[in-house]
């Protein structure tokens, strides 16, 4: 009865010893059914913890339930036990779902759709070159070929995927702004969502040093550097931020380091629900101006 005990079983001692099983309460001494009609009111406790509290032999829950007349027979008992187990599992799964987990899966879906869309549009372009001289790419090509007898289905699929990706991206923006407002303002919502996804969650990101955030997404280059086959990477996915991509090549390393330091602070504020800090963005801009002014141009 080990699986059944995991549903709900504990032993209490007030004026009598009672078993709180998944189907109700039973007097441990007489075997009489005290209440029935559902799981124990006080929640589920495993049989192992109950036996540590009271050194009693493990009871036969099925026999107790049938003896008490709660079920007509084994078939009804099994059916009700299955229903109770499914209900318990569904409840625990629902309780474990968080806004952060939804965001992580949404970002992974976005990345998957981006890869699939690139592949579809690449195939559509190659196919179109067999029949047309005009060169077009992406949405433009798909819209032109949406009614084509041969390529229309593929073109329509690419357009539909592009539309859904845009819709999902809008949902991600709303979700990450609610979850990590400081990070969203500093990095931009989409990049903030990707950083959180790469870290495996906001609290994981909050525990990371700025140096790790700086090269996040450049792990292959970092491993090559550590093995002596490549220079140290200056940035990873934060290159997409204008503070890095918009800086002169000679300044990108310093800009990435400054951005990563502010992102680390923003992540810790958001993980601790500290509220919005309006000074972070201004502080970053001031640091970037300082970097540009202090770094001389190379001759």
N, C-alpha and C positions, 0 to 999 in steps of 0.2 A: 504493500500500500504506500510505497515511498512517494510515487508521483502524486497520489491523492493528498498526502500530508502536506505537500508543498502548496496546495491550493489554500488551505486554511485549517490549521490544527494547532491548538495550544491547550495547556492544562492550567486551570486556576483552582485556588483553594480559598473558599470563603466559609460557608457553613457546610459545604460538601465539595468533593472533587468533581470537576466537570471537564468534559472534552468539548472544545469549540471547534467543530469540524466544518467542512464546507457546506454541509446541508443543515446545520443547526447545532444545538447544544445537547449533550448526552451526559447523564449521570454516570460517572466512571465506576461507581460501586455496584449500582443496580442494573446499568445498561438501559435505563429508561430514557426515552426521548423527551427532553424538556421543551425545546422549541424546534421549529422546522420551517421549511419553505424558502431557504436561501442560505447563502454563505454567512459565516459568523459576523456579527455586527462590528466587531472591533478590529477587523482586518486579518490578513494572512500572516501566520507565523509557522516556520518549518517545524517538522516533528523533531529534528535534532535538538533545537533549542528547547522544546517542550520536555524532552526526555532528560536534558541536563537539569532542568528545574525540578522535575519529579522523577525519581528512578523507578518508573513503572514499565512493564512490557509494552511494546508497541501494539495498540489495539487494532482490531480488524474493523475498519470503518464500514466496509460493505455489510458485514454481518450485523453491526450495530444498527445501521440504517434499515436493513430488511427486518430485523427483529422488532424495531420500533414502528413498523408499518408505514414508513414514509414512502417506500417504493413498492410496487407490485411484484417486482422480480429483478433479475440481473439485467435484462434488456433495458428496462426503464432507468435503472440506476446508472448504467453505462451511458445512456443518452443524456441524462441530466448532468453527469460528471463531465462529459465532453463539452456540453454547452457552458458549464461553469468555467472550465479550463480556457475555452476560447474567449469568453468574456473577460477573464482575468488578464490574459495575454494582450488582448486588444486594448484594454484599459492602460496597461503598462506601456505599450507602444505609443499610444496617444499622449501619455504624460511625458514621454521621452522626447517628443518632437518639439523643437525650439525654432524660433525665428532665425537663429544663426545657422542651424542645420539646413533650413529651407534655402537660405542665401548661398551656402556652400554648394548645394546641389544645383541651384539655378546658374551659378557661375560656371560649374562644370558643364552644364547643358549648353551654355553660351559658347564655350570653347569648342565643344563637340560640333555644334551647328556651324561655327565658323570654318572648321576643317572640312565638314561635309559640303558646305556652300562653295568653298574654294575648289574642291574637287569637281563638283557638278558644273560649275561655270568654266573650268578648264576643259572638261570633256565637251561641253557645248561649243566652246570656241573652236576646238580642234575639228569637231564634226561640221561646224558651219563653214569652215575653210574649204571643205570638199565641194560646196554648192554655191558659195558667194565670194565675190572679190572684195566687198566692203569689209573693213576691219572694225569691229566693235567688241567691247568687253563688258563683263559684269551685268548690271541691271539693264543697261542700254541694249545689249545683245539679247538678253532674255525677253525683254519686251518686244523687240522686233521679231522674234521667232515664236512668240506664244501661240500664234495661229498657224504655224507651219505644219504641214501634214506629217512630216517625218520627225522633226525636232520639237514640235509643240509641247509634247508631254514633258520632256526634260526641261524645257524652258519654263513651263508653268510650275514645275516642282521647285526650280531654283527661285522663282519669284515668291512662291508660298513660303519657302524656308527663310528667305530674306525678310519677309513681312513678319513672320513669327519671331525671328531673332530680334527684330526691332521692338516688338511688343514685350518680349521677355526682358530685354535690356532696360526698358522703362520700369518694369517691376523691380528689377535688381537695384536701380537707382533709388527708388522709394524705400526699399528694404534696408539698404546700407546707410542711407541718411538717418533712418530711425535707430539703427543699431550702433553706428559709429559716426556721429555728427562731426567730431573734430577731424577724424581721418578723411571724411568725405570732403570737407572744405579744403583741407590741405592738399590732398592728392587728386581730388575730383572723384565723383561717386564710382565710376566704372573701374578706374585704377585702384581705388580703395577696396572695392569688392574683390578684385583679382589678388591684391596683396593679402587680404584676409584668407582667401581661398588657398593661396600658396602656403600660408602658415598653418593651415589646418584649423583655423578658428581665431577669434579675436583675442582670447586669453593666451593662446599660444604665441600670437604676435606680440602681445604686451610683455611677454617674458624674454623676447629676443633682444640682443644688443643691436645697436644701430649698425654696426659693421656687418651683421648678418642680413639685416634688412636691405642694406645697400647692394649686396650681390645676389639677393634672392632672384632666382630665375637664370642665374649664370653659373649654375653648379658644375656643368661640364667644363667650362673654362677654368673654374676654380680648382677642380681636380687635376686638370692638366698643369696648372701653375704649381700646385703642391708636388706634383711628380717631376717638376723641372722642365716641362715641355712647352710652356706658354707663359707670357707675362701675367701679372695679377689683374683680374678683371676689375674695372672701375665702377661698374654698375650692372644691374640686371633689369628686371621689368620696370624699375623706376625711371629708366631711360625715356619712357613714354611721357613723363612729366615735362612740361615746358621749361621748368627750371633747369633740367638736364639737357634735353634735346635742343633747347633754344640757346644754350650757351656755346661759346666757342669751344672747339675741340680741346684746346689746351686747358680749359677751365672745367670740363665736364666731371673730372674726378672729384674736384673740390665741391662742385655744385651737388653732385650725388651724395657726397658725405654730409653736407649741410642738410640736404633734404631728408636723408635717412635719419639723422639725429632728431629732426622735428617730427617725423613720422613715428618714431619710437615714443616720443612724449605724447603724441596724439593718441596712439594705441593704448597707452597706460591710462590716460584720462578716460577714454571711452570704456575700457574694460572695468574701470572702477566706478562708472556712471557718475563722473565728476561734473558733468554738464559741459556746456559749450565754452571754449576758451577763445575769445576773439583776437587775442594777441599773437597766437601761433603763426598765422599767415603773415602778419606784419613783421614779426620777428624773422621769418624765413626770408622775406624780401630784403630786409635790412642786411642780413648776412650775405645774401647773393650780391648786393651792391658793394659790400665791403670786399668780397672776393674779386669782383671785376676791377675795383679801383686799386687794390694792392698788388694784383698780379700783372707784372709788366709784359708788354708784347715782345715776342721773340723777334730778333733782327732777321 
